[in-house]
Protein backbone atom coordinates (compact mmCIF):
# COMPACT_ATOMS: atom_id res chain seq x y z
CA UNK A 1 0.00 0.00 0.00
CA UNK A 2 1.48 3.34 -0.99
CA UNK A 3 1.53 6.45 1.22
CA UNK A 4 -1.37 8.13 -0.65
CA UNK A 5 -3.59 5.10 -0.17
CA UNK A 6 -2.71 4.93 3.53
CA UNK A 7 -3.57 8.60 4.00
CA UNK A 8 -6.85 8.21 2.16
CA UNK A 9 -7.76 5.17 4.24
CA UNK A 10 -6.85 6.97 7.48
CA UNK A 11 -8.96 10.00 6.47
CA UNK A 12 -11.88 7.73 5.67
CA UNK A 13 -11.63 5.94 9.04
CA UNK A 14 -11.46 9.26 10.90
CA UNK A 15 -14.53 10.52 9.02
CA UNK A 16 -16.51 7.34 9.78
CA UNK A 17 -15.55 7.45 13.45
CA UNK A 18 -16.46 11.15 13.75
CA UNK A 19 -19.84 10.58 12.07
CA UNK A 20 -20.70 7.70 14.37
CA UNK A 21 -19.55 9.36 17.57
CA UNK A 22 -21.53 12.57 16.98
CA UNK A 23 -25.11 12.33 18.18
CA UNK A 24 -27.30 14.70 16.20
CA UNK A 25 -29.81 15.73 18.88
CA UNK A 26 -27.11 15.96 21.57
CA UNK A 27 -25.14 18.33 19.35
CA UNK A 28 -28.05 20.42 18.04
CA UNK A 29 -30.36 20.56 21.10
CA UNK A 30 -28.18 19.89 24.13
CA UNK A 31 -29.09 17.84 27.17
CA UNK A 32 -30.81 20.62 29.18
CA UNK A 33 -33.92 22.66 28.48
CA UNK A 34 -35.18 26.02 29.72
CA UNK A 35 -38.31 25.10 31.68
CA UNK A 36 -40.70 27.82 32.88
CA UNK A 37 -43.36 28.09 35.60
CA UNK A 38 -45.99 30.82 35.37
CA UNK A 39 -48.71 31.43 37.96
CA UNK A 40 -51.81 33.58 38.27
CA UNK A 41 -51.31 35.52 40.44
CA UNK A 42 -47.54 35.81 40.10
CA UNK A 43 -45.22 35.81 43.09
CA UNK A 44 -45.58 32.17 44.14
CA UNK A 45 -42.79 29.95 45.49
CA UNK A 46 -41.79 26.99 43.30
CA UNK A 47 -39.99 23.96 44.73
CA UNK A 48 -38.78 21.13 42.49
CA UNK A 49 -38.01 17.80 44.13
CA UNK A 50 -35.14 17.48 41.65
CA UNK A 51 -31.93 18.49 43.45
CA UNK A 52 -33.85 20.78 45.87
CA UNK A 53 -34.23 23.57 43.29
CA UNK A 54 -36.36 26.53 44.34
CA UNK A 55 -37.59 29.87 43.05
CA UNK A 56 -39.16 32.41 45.40
CA UNK A 57 -41.11 34.53 42.93
CA UNK A 58 -42.91 33.33 39.78
CA UNK A 59 -42.52 33.48 36.86
CA UNK A 60 -39.37 31.31 37.06
CA UNK A 61 -37.21 29.62 34.45
CA UNK A 62 -34.87 26.74 35.25
CA UNK A 63 -32.27 24.83 33.21
CA UNK A 64 -33.39 21.21 33.65
CA UNK A 65 -31.99 18.01 32.10
CA UNK A 66 -34.35 16.99 29.27
CA UNK A 67 -34.61 13.40 30.52
CA UNK A 68 -35.90 14.48 33.96
CA UNK A 69 -39.23 13.58 35.52
CA UNK A 70 -40.05 15.44 38.70
CA UNK A 71 -42.70 16.88 41.01
CA UNK A 72 -43.25 20.62 41.37
CA UNK A 73 -44.83 22.22 44.43
CA UNK A 74 -46.24 25.74 44.09
CA UNK A 75 -47.17 27.71 47.21
CA UNK A 76 -48.37 31.23 47.94
CA UNK A 77 -49.78 32.67 51.17
CA UNK A 78 -53.58 32.72 51.02
CA UNK A 79 -53.75 30.15 48.18
CA UNK A 80 -54.01 26.37 47.97
CA UNK A 81 -50.78 24.44 47.40
CA UNK A 82 -50.48 22.85 43.97
CA UNK A 83 -48.41 19.73 43.25
CA UNK A 84 -47.79 18.85 39.60
CA UNK A 85 -45.87 16.10 37.86
CA UNK A 86 -43.56 17.03 34.96
CA UNK A 87 -42.55 14.29 32.52
CA UNK A 88 -40.76 14.14 29.20
CA UNK A 89 -41.59 13.02 25.70
CA UNK A 90 -39.79 12.66 22.39
CA UNK A 91 -39.71 16.09 20.80
CA UNK A 92 -40.27 16.80 17.12
CA UNK A 93 -36.75 18.22 16.95
CA UNK A 94 -35.50 15.17 18.85
CA UNK A 95 -37.09 12.91 16.26
CA UNK A 96 -35.34 14.90 13.52
CA UNK A 97 -32.06 14.43 15.37
CA UNK A 98 -32.78 10.72 15.60
CA UNK A 99 -33.35 10.62 11.83
CA UNK A 100 -29.98 12.31 11.40
CA UNK A 101 -28.44 9.56 13.51
CA UNK A 102 -29.99 6.92 11.30
CA UNK A 103 -28.56 8.60 8.21
CA UNK A 104 -25.17 9.67 9.56
CA UNK A 105 -24.45 8.77 13.18
CA UNK A 106 -25.48 5.14 13.23
CA UNK A 107 -26.18 3.07 16.30
CA UNK A 108 -23.66 4.93 18.45
CA UNK A 109 -25.36 8.29 17.81
CA UNK A 110 -28.77 6.83 18.61
CA UNK A 111 -27.42 5.43 21.87
CA UNK A 112 -25.80 8.72 22.90
CA UNK A 113 -29.00 10.68 22.24
CA UNK A 114 -31.10 8.12 24.13
CA UNK A 115 -28.81 8.10 27.18
CA UNK A 116 -28.27 11.89 27.26
CA UNK A 117 -31.99 12.62 26.83
CA UNK A 118 -31.29 15.12 24.03
CA UNK A 119 -34.17 13.81 21.92
CA UNK A 120 -36.66 14.57 24.72
CA UNK A 121 -38.52 17.67 25.88
CA UNK A 122 -40.15 18.45 29.22
CA UNK A 123 -43.93 18.40 29.34
CA UNK A 124 -45.71 20.66 30.17
CA UNK A 125 -43.46 23.56 29.24
CA UNK A 126 -44.32 26.18 30.24
CA UNK A 127 -46.25 25.06 33.28
CA UNK A 128 -49.08 27.54 33.78
CA UNK A 129 -51.02 27.32 37.06
CA UNK A 130 -54.03 29.37 38.17
CA UNK A 131 -53.90 29.40 41.97
CA UNK A 132 -57.13 29.01 43.96
CA UNK A 133 -57.74 31.07 47.10
CA UNK A 134 -57.65 29.09 50.33
CA UNK A 135 -60.86 29.05 52.34
C-alpha positions, 0 to 999 in steps of 0.5 A: 500500500502506498503512502497516498492510499494509507492517508486516504484510508486513514482520512476515511476511518477518521470521518466514519468514526467522527460521524458515528460518535456525533449524536445529532440531537445531543449536538443540536439541542443539548441535554438541558432545556429552559423550563418555565413556571408561570402562575396567576397571580404571580409571586408564588414559590416553586420547589422542584423535588429534583436536586432541591431547586427553588424559586421564590417569585414566579414566573421562574425559568430553570435549566433542567436536564431533558430526561428528567421527571419530577414533582413541582410544588407551588405555594403562595400565602392565602392560596391552595398548594399545587403539586404537579408532575412534569414528565418528558416526551420525544420532541419533534426536533429530537425525532429529527435528530434521531433521523440524522443519527440513522442517516449519519451517526449510526447506532452509536449516535442513537445510543448517545441521544437516548442516554443523554436525553437530548431527543426529549422535551419536558412536558408541560413547558411552560407550566401555567397554574391558576392558583385558587384562594384558600378558604 
